[in-house]
Amino acid sequence: MRLTLFTAILVQDSALTVSGLDRESSADHPFTLVDGVPTLVGRGLKGAAVAMAKRFFDPLPRAVSDDIKHGALRRSLWEFANATPMDSDVIPRLRAGVGIRHKTGARAKGVLYDREVIPAGTKWALHFRVDWSYAENESEAREAEGILGYVLAEHWAKGRCWLGGDVARGLGWCHLEDLKAYRLDEPSYEHWLQSGCKELPPPLETVPTVEPTRSWCFRTLDVEVVFGEYQLNPGEPAWGLDMLAIGPHDAEGMVQPTGDGTWAKPSWVASETPTPEAIFTDRPILMDGPRPLIPGASVRGPLRHAFSRAERAAGRRVEDPHRVQGNVGDDDPGGQAFGTVNRSSRILIRDARAEGEWAAAKLHMHAEDEFSAGSYGTAKRDAVRLLKGVFPVRIVVEGPTPQEVEPLVKLINRQVALGKLGHLPIGGHKTRGSGWGRWQPKGWCIDDVKVIKVTRSRTPSETSPQAAHEDEHRPRDFLNAPQPEDACIRIASGTMNGVQLTLSEAASLAMNVLGTMTLVAWWCDPSIDLNVSQPPKTFGTTWPDADTLQVDEVAFYAERAVWRAVRTSGGARWVFIEEVDPNTSDGKKIKVVHVPARLHGFKRFSAANTGRGKVLLRQWYEGDEILGFTIDQIVQEED
């Protein structure tokens, strides 16, 4: 088998924020745009998948995610492509964030920020691969394939796909639709490439998965927060009206979209008069498309504040995070429940978008003069209030053990009980009749992952006897890598006089520096030259002939040294790294790590076919930082 391809449609259940590229923006946290198009970068998607996989597979195989602590770094079999919205008209919107003081309920000083988000409902086309050619054996490839399939089919497809930032506060909740898996052997892989990656074999009947090796707990509570007439008993007159006021970002100004709801009309307006698409107001409410929205942060904040008040009433000290820049400490009761700067929260709360019928009104307000009982000065304003609506809030508590999860479940139950009584207000203007909705929980849903027996280990060689017997008779795709070792290197660098960096000029200089050392291989990255009509040779194992090919970068590898040159804005520069005797005065102590690799022999215009082969890289590390590498061995194969 050559490749396993997973395709799916990612659907946002809430707004999404993904940062990572600096650009000019008025937002504190801009969304990642590539050529003006919102983009989910592949490394972010893979990071989310690896984080989810680590919940259920301990240890995670090195073929999926590796680190230097285990010797030679392994290239991951997982490959994630960037994703863009399926609708070309999607643009980021601004979402405001604010910190609220526990003691006063007012805005905390200096804690007002905004971020760009992609609206809920946006769809993204996803493509993930498991490349079998990087596996040491077939069982390792099937395991990596099954782990990714398990994460996608059993969790992402079921709504437990959390991407980007502020997941605990409602953003980045997604799910997968139309998940398919394809296995491509060498003929179907070549046909797929020649078709421009469009023609695939039939998908597998079921997505391949493997059983998890670690237990994990997921507890989900759906709560409906209801606003409207407050009736103590059905059929009796209403006691009052529960309203809601959550404001949008200031950039949306004084324009209130009316969406698809019902709006109260003044008495002088005919009932058949259509509602305009937008109205002017001093204080609008937050909308998500055509419907009002309660951000997850607006639910999480009241939960934490109510918890803190109860803890203080019981005589325990709870720190207000806004007074210490969020660093409340690991011993703080609020930090243990809702997270700290060093530990993520186990309580996740999703944005809530109004469902069913909803109604709102623009109310005219003023401050009253205590002496004249008239309007006080210029304090006349209008504001929008939600008069009727139902918001489905989802709360997820997760953790590795029931002992860690159960106390958090009890904590949420206590706060929701306050909401059932109408004593857990949300949003702004709580002292003026807004936010006092009623919470109606539907009961906890338990989706725990239970593992009775763990059968795998971190070391790839510790497989089942049958798999080990099969692997003995299967040719290895990589060269055997020696164990890490200590060494000493010396680094020299300088500039080149030539304005243009050519392959022949670089080869001449490298030959003088390497001296009697045996050349193992050379490589170059050609500069863009429209006069070049044939694919240039960019890799070889013997010194190149006089070649005027202009290059941006070039390297000549010996078994224990490398000479590299690169073209910069200030002229061409070179660096020479060689291993020397440990007693050399100007030597640097380093760690040598051997990394197996492969030549694939790709056919492309930018370079002639290098041929297939096995390569052993010799990398020099100082701590966790790689200083450089050379090619220790190369074994080329016949095409």
Buried (B, 14 or more C-beta within 10 A) or exposed (E): BBBBBBBBBBBBBBBBBBBEEEEEBEBBBBBBBEEEEBBBBBEBBBBBBBEBBBBBBBBBBBBBBBEBEEBBBBBBBBBBBBBBBEEEEBBBBBBBBBBBBBEEBEBBEEBEEBBBBBBBBBBBBBBBBBBBBBBBBBBBBBBBBBBBBBBBBBBBBEBBBBBBBBBBBBBBBBBBEEBEBBBBEEEBBEEBEEEEEEEBBEBEEEBBBBBBBBBBBBBBBBBBBBBBEBEEEEEEEEEEBBBBBBBBBEEBEEEBBBBEBBBEEEEEEEEEEEBEEEBEBBBBBBBBEEBBBBBBBBBBBBBBBBBBEBBBEEEEEBBBBBBEEBBBEEEBBBBBBBBBBEEEBBBBBBBBBBEEEBBBBBBEBBEEEEEEEEEBEEEEEBBBBBBBBBBBBBBBBBBBEBEEBBBBBEBBEEBBEBBEEEEBBBBBBBEEBBBBBBBBBEEBEEBEBEBEEEEBEEEBEEBEEEBEEBBEEEEEBBBEBBEBEEBBBBBEEEEBEBEEBBBBBBBEBBBEBBEEBEBBBBBBBBBEEEEBEEBBBBBBBEBBEEBEBBBBBBBBBBBBBBBBBBBEEEEBBBBBBBBBEEEEEEBBEBBBBBBBBBBEEEEEEEBBBBBBBBBBBBBBBEEEEBBBBBBBBBEBEEE
